């Protein structure tokens, strides 16, 4: 029996009910032991996270694919879980302690970690609840966490194995150091901001009376970070810079510390930039670190002038004056820092070269430094300026691990979509740096390494195993650090399936995964590292295809950020328009290689699309059209029914092709236009008043095919309508069968219906152009109609009168007088206008409007053809000009056609 549908579509009334039903019935992974597997894993969101618009895009695309493959009968597994997110989670719990005037260090490590687990158990499920609201059909029965015991065991094994393979090692290198959190952080956790700063110029005196070719006894250097001169180790000049050829290999004497440092030749120095000489501080700048190594400085000998909190400490040579020790690098709490004191002392000693500038009145003014806008790295969580800091950390030899994934992409074992990302992938992998995997935190996978009192390291799965390696009586202390969360999440495609037990059933069946869908922004942080670890540890690429989507941007194309106030809350959109509308928007806008511009009106438009489908289903119910009894197309004799069956077949073919190519926008638009235009606007209108048993059977079957094809995109409304259409013996749509039938296009039926719809569209357009009321009935003349037209007119007179509002089509010569010409197929119909409109007045109106639009179109064409306008105007102004030009060009065509209709 059918279930009577409510008059209005209300997403909130059905979403929670259906999601609960699917999950409780185990329908996200129905038992299909013999079916072909299909596997994807979700990028595990931070356990601290909440659903943002990027999650909505990423997970919608994954759900579309997994629902599609499930409908195709596969054993579709979508692995779900969350990441322990070391820094983010530790910060959440530390903030809670601060609110109680408490802090982490008041507890033992074990006590604090237990508090984090308490928080996770109570509050760590926010985002998983929100993913359910989006409609994500994940296998929640197997939800995992990167700190689960089995996963943690896999992480430790990987560390030990990579260490034993010589691929993990300990080294002294520069890292992104967050002085507030006191830990190394990854590049992804660094946020570059443009801030107002300064560019200072200093004199570094040459030693022992040495001079440059121009007689100067100093080298001029410039820097945005003058405080780091306390740890300078060289001055670099370009090897081909003749100004400094005579002093390469000699020394300068650093002001303040009095240390002598060499002048080295290195291509890092740009002769065209400033003086062409660069101060080199290997312990506090990534470029300088490389220059220092090329100059022969060992990392162990490089100077570090800051402690973990970015306060000045004594360098290895002990020459930093006492007045600097303990100062923060910057001004803080109203007190000058090391930067201000360095500048003051250099100015006092005559080493500061002032910057000369002019006021608006043309007067020269002397400043201590040149004002500059400086791109400055900040920690995205700590919120302070990142310090490149020289410290001992654990590293992965990423260069060796990168070889296999590159080969996999080259030979097709991994397909990157869009292919345009391959160039970026190879560029990064070919220039990959050692991967710092240690973090100075308490929450996370603790590094399985123990040190004896002499600094010897013993890496093992357990302390007992490490002790056995060290020998009896040797005192061991475990490394305090934890692993970078990207290290553990890099095991996600296989550790979630039971690895390292290679006989685990899920691992045997579902690894490698079929597809990874990921934002391009984590191509290197997560995707590449999964490929590196997966190929080394399992011998296989972790997935066959890697699909990279763009970012969701604000409506004006800018990046969303809290500081700009342009962040869009997907849950708010779901509350307003329903999950189906948001999902369809994401799919329809996801064009390979492009970002998505947020547009609330389009989301609203897709809510209207769901309403249109709802109303069509209600119409079918009202007229006795119910669920189809078969997946095969019913037998049909009428042209309109034969036509719609062929249209379903054509739509299915195009939809399958789009899904195979992961063309989400194309797939969404294919099913959208078939549903709205072909089915709702034409087929339903064509069958009105003729509900014989054949038509009911065909209409019910077509609606069923729409619901199945649309289900991956709009699961809630389609499941509701599927079940409301009749008893399907507990056969829910989520596990229905994807259409697969032999029906093809019936050429005769297609020609006849397209003649009818073409006639109707042409008449409606002509009425609109000439200001004739839409409901006005007209008579038409088609002298010597084609055989197609004659048959269509004879068989469809009622439909022609109802849809085109043509009461009769005569096959005689039209009467004398003004008439408009209408094309339908190869036929031309004349519709007399005598008495309907004032022909002369209408011609005058159309001519005036045509002149206005033609003038505007020509003006806009000239503006858009002007390179200065296109290149210099604001992007929104250029876009508006393009849109206006398109509008007026279309008006010129429309008005010209209308005048031609009037003869």
Secondary structure, 3 states (H helix, E strand, C coil): CCCCCCCCCCHHHHHHHHHHHHHHCCHHHCCCCCCCEEEEECCCEECCCCCCHHHHHHHHHHHHHHHHHHHCCCEEEEECEEECCHHHHHHHHHHHHHHCCCCHHHCCHHHHHHHHHHHHHHHCCHHHHHHHHHCCCCCHHHCEECCCHHHHHHHHHHHHHHHHCCCEEEEEEEEEEECCCCEEECHHHEEEEEEEEEEEEEEEEEHHHCCCCCCCCEEEEEECCHHHHHHCCEEEECCCCHHHCCCCCCEEECCCCCCEEEEEECCCCCCCCCCCEEEECCCCCHHHHHHHHHCCCCHHHCCCCECCCCEECCCCCCCCCHHHCCCECCCECCECCHHHHHHHHHHHCCCEECEEEECCCCCEEEECCEEEEEEEEEECCCCCECEEEEEEEEEECHHHHHHHHHHHHHCCCCEEECCCHHHHHHHHHHCCCCEECEECCCCCCECCEEECCCCCEEECCCHHHHHHHHCCCCCCEECCCEECHHHHHCCHHHHCCCCCCCCCHHHHHHCCEEEEEEEHHHHHHHHHHHHHHHHHHHCCCCEEEEEEECCEECCCCCCCCCCCCCCCCHHHHHHHHCHHHHHHHHHHHCCCCCCEECCHHHHHHHHHHHHHHHHHHHHHHHCCCCCCCCCCCCCCCCHHHHHHHHHHHHHHHHHHHHHHCCCHHHHHHHHHHHHHHHHHHHHHHHHCCCCCHHHHHHHHHHHHHHHHHHHCCCHHHHHHHHHHCCCCCCCCHHHCCCCCCCCCCCHHHHHHHHHHHHHHHHHHHHHHHHCCCCCCCEEEECCCCCHHHHHHHHHCHHHHHHHHCEEEEECCCCCCCCEEEEEECCEEEEEECCCCCCHHHHHHHHHHHHHHHHHHHHHHHHHHCCHHHHHHCCHHHHHHHHHHHHHHHHHHHHHHHHHHHCC
